[in-house]
């Protein structure tokens, strides 16, 4: 089977989950040196979302494809097409290569709650029946929405493939190598004490290890074809994450007024990219994944503390800046 973007945060855990369950895994990478930690457990091939080269060989002989690769920039690009193009066109490349392989039966696409929540008021729990309003999202959110829509349209045109979609929330959890990812920035910034206080930002979160299990279940479950599955827990404010971290680490504790973020955004592109989320809840329901797949999530306290210890162990946060509380 094939996992795209195998050197990435989510895909790397998917590879480990699948290998642990006896699957022979092939993974695509853009830069092989970034996947050295997977060289002993998966076959690695080079392929880029922005090129046709390599995708036919990558899909050849595979029964399942997990298309996980997609750009998730730390800050909004000057040109949103830098994110939209590889997300949408890359998804179509993977689906076409899968259809033309003659062996692939099902593609599991990693989408996001970003393809569900933008444009909806935060007054009810959203489900898989909801779709984001494209123009309401930032470039990343738009890319996930448009890529998923393009996938459903393509397979609906008689490509002979089953499609199933996983829609995760903000992905936390331990890294496998000394390289961080955009989704871990809230915890990294709290640990590194880069913010003078805790802003009113929040997300529905999921542990990367539980998300990897969800991908395997969606791949294996016969009835999962043609379905979307939200994989995320309850909404957590950064203060909730901070209170968990504060049981072990020294972090900022005072509330940061929202206006401070607007000032900071003038100088910090990473802050600028989250302004639309200030004071908004991300309410989604994972009941479908629980009821149909038997999927479960570990306690969020375990996820947050494992994330923190992993970032410190891999040298991604200075242990002195986040030293253990007395």
N, C-alpha and C positions, 0 to 999 in steps of 0.2 A: 504494500500500500504506500501511498505518497502523502507526505506532509509538506506543504509549501512554507517557505520562510523558516526553515528548521532552526536557524540560529537565533530566532527571536524569542522573546520572553514566554509567550503563550505556546508557540509551536514547540519550543524545546521541551516544555513539560508534557505536551501531547506525545512527543516522540518517546519520552521516558515511560509514560503511562501505557502506550501501545506495546512497546518492547517488553515491559513488565507483564503483559498479558499474552505474550507469545507471538505477537505479530512481527513479521519481517518488514522493516520500515526503510523506505527511501525518502530522503529529504532534499528539497532544493535550497540552495543558498546563493546569494550574490557574491559574497566574499568568503571563500572556504576557510580562511584563517580565523574567522569568527565562530566557526563551528567545531573547533578542535575537540571540545569536550564531548561531542557526539560521534566522533570518528570511529570509536570502538563499538558502537551499538547500532549505528544506522549507515546505510549506503548514502553517500552525499554526492549530488550532482549540481552543476552550476546552471542557474537559469535566472533571468531578470524579468520582472513584471512588465518592463517597457520594451521587451524584445521578444520576437517569436522564437529565437534560437533556444534550443534545448528542451522545450516543453513537450514535444512529441516523444523524445527519448525518456523524459522524466515520467510520463504517464504510461509508457509502454509496459504491458503485462500486469498492471495494477488492477485490483478489484475495487478499491476504495480510494478516494482522494479527500484529504482534509485541506481545504484552501484557507490557510490561516494568515498568510502574508498580506500586509497592507500597511501603507505609511501612517504613522501616528506622530507627527512632529511636536516638539516641545512648545513651539510658538507658531502662530499663524504665519504662513509664507506670504511674501509680497504678492505673489500670483497664486491664487487658489488652485489653478490648474496643475500646479506642481504636486498637489495631493490628489485631486480628482482624477487626473489622467492615469496614473499607475493603479489606483484603486479600481476604477471602472474597467479600463482596458485590460489590466492584469487579470481581473476576474473572468473576463470574457476569453482571454487566452487560455486560462486553465480549464475552463468549461469546454472550449472547442477541442483542446488536446485530449481531454477526457473522453469526449464523444467519439473522436476519431480513433482512439486507441483500440476500440473494439472489445475491450475487456472491462473497463470501468463501469460499475453498476450504479454506484451512488457517490455523489459529491456532498460533503458536509462543508458548508460555508460559514466562516466566522464573521458574523456581522456585529451588531452592537445595540445596546439600548439607545445609542445615538440615532439609530434608524427608527426609533419608536417614540421617544419623548419630546424632542424639540417641537415647539409650536403648540403644545398642550398645556393647559393650566395645571399647576401642581395641587390639584384638589381631589384627585382620585388615583387609585392604583391602575396603571396602564397594563394592557395585556398584549398578546401577540396579534390581536385584531387591530391594534393601533399602528399608525404609520406617522413618522415625523413629517412635518411641513418643511420641505427642502429649503426654502428661503429663510426659515427661522433658525437654521443652524450655522455654526462656524464651518470653515473649510473641511475639518475632519468629520464633523457630523454629516455634512452634505455628502462627503465621499462615501461614508458607510451606507447612507440611504440610497444614493444613486447606484452604487455597486450592487447592493442587494436587489434593487428593482431590476437592474440589467440582467442579473442572474435568473430571476424568476421569468423574465420575458424570454430569455434565450431557451431555457429548458421547456418553456411552454410552446415552443415552436417545433416540437417533434424531434428533439435531439436524442431521444432514447436513453436519457439519464434520469435517475432519481435525484432530487435535490432536497436537502434538509438544511436548516439554518439554525445556528446558535447565536443568541443575542445577549452577550454578557454585559454586566455593569462595569464599574471601575475595577480593574484587575489588580489585586494585591497579592502578596505572597513572596516566598524566598526566590532570589535569583540563582541561576545555575553557574554563572560566571561573573567576573568583575566588570559588569556593564549594566547600568541602570536603564530604565525606560520611563516614558512620559507618565504612565499611570502610577508610578511609585513616587512621583514628585511631592505629593502632599506629605507623605511620611518622611521622605528624605529631607525636605525643607524644615519640618518640625524638629527632627533629630539634629540637623546641622545648625539650628537656631538662626536661620536666615531671615525669619520674620519676627518683628518685635512683639507680635501677639498672634492670636488665632482668629482668622477671618471667618465670616459666616458663609462658608462654602461647604457643600456636601454632595454625596453621591450614593447611589445604591452600589454596593461592592460585592465582589466575589473573590474567593481564593483561587489562585492560578492552578493549584493541584485539584481542587474540586471542578474547575472548569475543564481541565484535561479529562477528567472522568466523564463529564457531560458530553464532550466530543466523542468519546468512545461509545457511550451509551446511544447517542444519536446515530452513530455509524452502524451499530449492531442491531438496534431495535427495528424489526420489520415494519412496524407501524409509524415510524418516525418520518418516513419519506413524505415530502410535500408539506412539511410542517415547520413552523418557527418555534423556538424554545427560548424564553427569557431565562437567563441564569444570573440571578442577582438577589441579594437579600434586602433587608430593610434599609431605608435611607439613613446614612450616618453623616452628621456634621463633622467638620474638622475638629470641633471641640470634643466630640465623642471619641475620635481617633486619639486626640491628645490626652484624654483622661486615661485611656488604656495605656498609652506610652508612658504616662507619668507614674505608673506603678513600678516602672523599672528605670526610667531615664529622666534626666532633667531637660525639660522643654519649656518654651514660653507658655504661660497660663492665662494671661489677661486677654480679654476679648479685643479684637482689632476692629475699630469702627469701619464700616464699609467705605466711607469716603477716603480712608487712608489707602485702600486698594486702588481707587481711581487715580490718586496722586502717584502711587508707586508704579502704576501701569505706564506712566509716561516714560519711565526709565527701564522697566523690566518687561520684555516681550512675553515672558512666561506668565506673568501676572495679567498682562493685557489679554491673553487668550482665554482667561476664565471669567472675565467680567460679566458675561451674560448669565453666569451661573450664580452670581451673588444673591443670597437670600432666597434661593429657589430650592425646593425639594425635588428629588428624583424618586418618584413613587412608581414602582412596578411590581408585578406579581409573577412569582416563579411557580405558581401552583401547577401549571401544565407540566413542567419538567418533573416536579415531584410526583404527581399523580400518574403520568403516563410512562415515565422512565424509571421511577424509583430513585431519582436523584436526591442527594442530601448535601448539606453544607456543614462544614465544621464551625465551631464557635468563632465569632469574629475576633474575640480576644486572642485566640491562638494565631489567627491570620496576621493580625497587626504586629504582635510581638515577634513572630517568626520573620516577618518582613524586616523589622528593625534589626534583629540580630544578624540577618543575612547581609543587609547593607553594610553593617559595621564589619562583619567577618571578611567581606570582600573588599574592604578598603574604600567603599563608596561614600562613607561618612566617617569623619574623624572621630574615633572613639573618645577622645578627650572632650570633644564638644558635646557629646551625648553621654557623659560618664554616668554610671549608675547612681541613682539617688541614695541618700543615706537612709 
